[in-house]
């Protein structure tokens, strides 16, 4: 049966000429089997990091617009090289950038979002039996400028194309063979999941599991895109399917994630009055600073303290916003800690199984790990702990939940 397949290959999958030819052979094999192929590529290897470093050699804080103009060239190199490789194998291919594909995006340089895609040119190419190779990670804003969609967002490009084209499947190829219950580099006994729900995968991606871009999972859920994560080195591996529900009976534990890209900020001595939290977080929101775990506690007398977490890249900006508006907000001082990590346990059955939180906290107690902050949702419990204890905590919690599921 002929299918329309969207595939995405990460930077390590196309890192050099040998890798490109190997992937090209895979693509051509599927094309010759009668399938229509749309392929999204990331930049080769460390190209994005190298280009960013080049920019900072010229200007330590380069214009975000010009940085995007530079970074999009990495993906454009990759798609042109892949088209050449496919031509060499005797198959038709056409490489396209965001302008040619019609990927319209917002104007937030460095982290734009896709507004719409006008796929007419892709559709015409597919009708002519051509393989279409698309530069990931990029869009075009209303000013006609190239914008990037954020690190890892080639996944989002692929899912968006699969949604607008009505693809039968979107396959994400990377250097991992699927979704694991934990990072195997931290927890060697972690097992690969044959399937996982959109909601569980979204939580894992948002909490630091760097296997899929979180916005790609959001989009796949919204448009019901069949999404499969597979290995780019073992093409016959079945990988992990992300779908509406992972099992007939919701699992207590689907996986855990550790996020070290986090800093804790504490605002001390806030005047206790209505709108206290609004004043703090509205100012941060205006500067596009995302906040995660939030804890408000009683201070001394008529004051409150608020602690919250931000990504490392937003720490300086957040502290600057707070200090600039100290009198308006009304607080005594701020403190921060960059030596922390978020550890999250995810499972769709958490609300229907008793003792989940206590089991997690017991595992942390047994391995001597102190908790700074706690956050929870229907399918997730997150704790903020010392960064140097993150690996030990991950192994202890994984062992505890694995035992619970076997009982």
N, C-alpha and C positions, 0 to 999 in steps of 0.2 A: 504494500500500500504506500502510495506517495504521501510524504509528510512535508510540512514546512517546519524546518528546524532552525532555531536560533542558537548559536554556540558562542560562548565567550571564553577566550584564553587569556590568562594572566601573564604578567611580565616574565616570570621564570619560564613559562611555557614557550615563549618566543625569544628567549634571551640571546641566541646567536643563530648563525646560518643553519647549523645542523638541527636545532630545535624547530626553526621555521619550516624546514623541509619536512620534518617528521609530522608536524601538525598539518602541513599542506597535503600530505599523503592521506591523512585521516579525513580531511575535508573532502578531497576529491573522491575518496572511496564512497562516502555517503552520497555525494552528488551523482556518481555513476550508478548507484543503487536506485536512482530515480527520485531522490529527495531534493526539494528546493532548500538552498542553504543561504543563511545570513549569518555572518561571522563578525563578532565584535572583538577587538584586540586592545589590550593595554600596551603601554610603551615597553620596549625591550628592557628586561633586567632592571638595573638601577638608573635608567635614563632620567626619570623624573627627579630623583635625588641629585643626580649630576647636574641637571639643568638648574635646579634650585640653588645649588652651590655656586654655579657660574654667576647667577644673578646676584648672589650676596657678595661675591668678589667685587662686583661693580658698585652695589648699593646695599648696605646692611639691612635696610628696610625698603625694598623696592616697591614701586607702584604695583598694586594688585592687578590693575588692568594689564600692565606690561608683563608682569609675571605670568598671567594667563596666556598672553600671546606667545610667550616663550614655551611654556609647558605643553601646549597643545601640539607642538611640533613633534614631540616624542611619539604620540599615537599615530600621527600622520606618516612618520617614517615606517612604523611597524606595518601599517595596512598596505603601503605601497610595496614593501618588500614581500609581504605575503602574496599579494596579487601576482608579482613576478614569479614567485615560487610555483604558484598554481598554473600560470602560463607555461612554465617549464615542464610541468607534468601533463600538458596537453589539454587542460580544461579552461573554459572561459571564466574570467573573474574581473570585477570592477571594484576598485577601492574608492571610498568616499569619506569626506570629513563631515562635520556637523552641518556646514552650510549646504552641501550637496544633498545630504539626507533630509534636511529640513527640521532639525532638532531645535525648536525655539525654547529658550531658557530665560530665567529671570536675570536681573543685572547684578546680583551679589557675586562679585568676582571672587574666585577661590572656592565658593561653596554654593553655586547657582543650583536652581531646581528646574526640572523640565516642565515647561508649560504645555506644550503640545508638539506633536511630530506630524509633518506632512509627508507621507511615505510614497507619494506618487512615483518618484524616480526609482525607488527600490522596487516597487511593484512592476514597473516597466522592465527593469533589468531581469527580474525573476521570470517574467513572461518570455523573455528572450533566452531563457535557460542559463543565465549567467550566475555565478556565485558572487554574492555581494559582501565585500569586506568593509566594515564600518569602524572608524576611529571612535573608541570609547572615551568616557571621561569629559566630554566637551559638548557645548551648545553654543547658540548664537542669541544674543540679547536684542532688545528692541532698537538698539543703536547700531546694530550690525557688527558688534564686537564679539570676538570669541570669549567664552567664559568656560571655566572648568567647574565640574560638579562635585568636587571634593575627592580626597584620596580614597581609592577603592571603588569609585563610582562607575567604572566600566561595567560592573555588575548591573547597576541601575540602568545604564544605556541598553544593555541586552534585554532586561526584563521589559523596559518601556517599548522597545521594538517588537518583542514577542507579543505584548498586549495589543499594540495598534495594528499589527499584521495578522493577529489571530493565529499565532503559531501553535503547532501541536505540542511542542515542548521547548523549553529553554534550558540548555545544558551549560553549566558553569564548570569549566575545566581549570584546575589549579594544581599546586604541588601537594595537596592533601587529597585523600581518596574518599572523603565524605565528612559527615559531621560525627564527631566523637563525644562521648560523655564528659570528656575533659581534654585539655591539651596533652597529647601523648608525651610531649617533651617534659611535662611536669609530673603527670600521672601515667607511668608506663603501662599500667593495666587498664587504661581507658579503652572502652570498646566502641566500635563504629555502629551507628544507628542506621537501620535500613530505611527508616522514615521518621519524620518529625513534623509537628504541626507548624503552620505559619506563625501562630502566636508564640510558641516555644522558641522557634528559630529567631523571631524578632527580638525576644528578650535576650537570647544568647548573643546575637549580633550587637545589640545596644549595650550590653554589659562587658564587651571586650573580646568576645570570641571573633577573631579577625579572619573568618573564613568566608563571610558574605557581607556585603554592604547593607547596613540596616534599612536604607531607603529602598533597596532592591527588594527586600523581603516585604516591606510595606506595600509596594506596588504590586508584587506578585499576589499578595492576599487580596488586595482591592479588586484586581482584574481576573482573579482565579487562574493565574498562569501556572501551568505545570512546570515546576522548577526542580532540576536534578543537579546535585553537586557531584562531580566526578574527577578522577585523577587524570592529569595530562600525561602521565608516564605509563599508566596501565589502562589503556582504552577499553579493555574488556571488563574492567571492574564495574559493578553495578552502581556503586556510589550510594548516595542518600537522597531520597525524594522528599521534598518539602510540599506538604499538602494540607488540606483542611483539618483532618484529624489524623493523629499518628497511629492510634490503635482503637480497637473496639472498646476496651477498658482503659481509661486514661491512666497513664503511668505516674507513679509517685515522683519519679526522678528521671528527667531526660538528659540533664547535663549541668555542668558548672562552668563558669567563666571567671577569669581573673583579669582585672583592668588596672594596670599600673600607671596609666596616663591620667592621673587624678591628683588634685590637691585639695586640702580642706582649708576653708576660710572661716574664722570665727569673728563675729561682730559683737563686741562686748559693751555692756552698759547702755543698751538702747532704751530710750524713754518709753515707758509702757503706756501706749495710747492706741486708739483705733487706727487701723491703716498702717501699723508698724511694718508688717511684712511687705505690704504693697509698696511702700516708699523704697525699700531696699531692692526688691526684685524687679520693679518696673524700670528703675534706672539701669539695672544690668541688662534687661531685655532690650532697651533702646540701643545698647551697644552690641547687640546680637551675641550676648554671652549666655550660654546655656548652663543651667543649674540642675544638679541631680539631687542627691540625698539632702534633705533639710531637717534640721532639728532645732526647735525653740525650747529654751529652758528658762526657769526663773533666775534672775540675777540677784542683786542685792537691793532690798527695799523696793522702790518703784521702777525697777529696770528689768529688762529681759536680755538674754543672750541668744543669738541665732548662729548656728553653724551650718555650712553647706559645702558641697563639693563642686568643683569645676575642672575642666581639662587643663593640663599644664599650660597649653598655649594661651589660655584665657586668664591665667593667674594675674599677671602684671596688669592687664587691662581692668580686671575686676577690682584689684586693690586701688588702682588709680581712680576709678569711678567712685568708690566708697570714700576715699580721702578727699576728693574734690567736693563731694556733697556731704561732708561730715556734719556741718551745721544744719543743713536742711533735714538730714535724716535724724540727727541727734543721738550720737553714741560716744563712748569714751575712747575705744581703741579697737584695732583689728589685730588678729594674729593669724598665722597660716602655717601649714605643714605640708611639705611635698613628699615626705617619706611614708606615704600611705598607699594602700591599694584597696580596690573594691573586689569582693568575692561574692558571686551570685550563684544561687542554686535555683534551677528552673525545672518545673514539672507541672503539667496541666492538671494533675490530680492532687495538688497541694491543699486545696480548700476542702477536698472530700476525704482526706486522710488525716487522722488525728496524730499529734506528736511529731509533726514534721519540724517545726521550729525548735522544739526541745531537743530533738535528735541532732540538729545542726549545732546548737549551742553546746550540747554535751561533747560533740566531737572537738569543738574549739577549746573547751575546758580541758579535755583529756590531753590535748597536745600543747597546752599552756599558751594559748593565743588570746589576747585581750581584744574586746570589741569597743570601737569608738562611737560608731553610729549604726543604726539599723533602719532598713526600709523594707517594705513588703507590698506585694500586690497579690492578685488571685493566683498567679502561677510563678511567683518569684519571691525569694527572700535574699536581700543584699545586706552585707555587713562591710563596714569600713574598718580595716585592721592595719597594723604596721606592715610596710612593704616587705621587710626582711622575713616576715612570718608567712607570706602569702603561699609559697610553694608547700610548706609544711601543712598549712591549714587545708589547702586544696586536696592533698593526699589523704588527710585524715577524714575529711567530709566525704570524699568519694568512697572511701572504704566503708564508712558508716552507712551511707545510703545504699551501696551495693549489697551490704548484708541485710538491710531492711527489706529490699526487694526480693531477696532469696528466701526470707522467712515466710 
